[in-house]
Amino acid sequence: MALTIHLDFNPYNADHRRAAKWLNAQSDPAEAIVRLIRAANEGERRLQQWEEMATLLANDLQAVRNQMSPHLHTPQPQQEIQENPESAHRLDTLFK
């Protein structure tokens, strides 16, 4: 039984034309598609591993940062700014 694969081909899309040319040059186009799918799945698996590793690295860096500088994570008390009555009076006279 022959297997028919239907692909939506847009002749105005350069990527579609390049893919069709490559697929046509393959001795077994169905096997070529299977290899592409396997490669895509492997790429997705490796990307997921890299994302997990990056997350673990970010968590480790945060832990090291917390250990090295615990005072950076404590909120600093806000200094209350005292209004100078003389400056306030001068500003009031400027904008009258």
Secondary structure, 3 states (H helix, E strand, C coil): CCCCCCCCCCCCCHHHHHHHHHHHHCCCHHHHHHHHHHHHHHHHHHHHHHHHHHHHHHHHHHHHHHHHCHHHHCCCCCCCCCCCHHHHHHHHHHCC
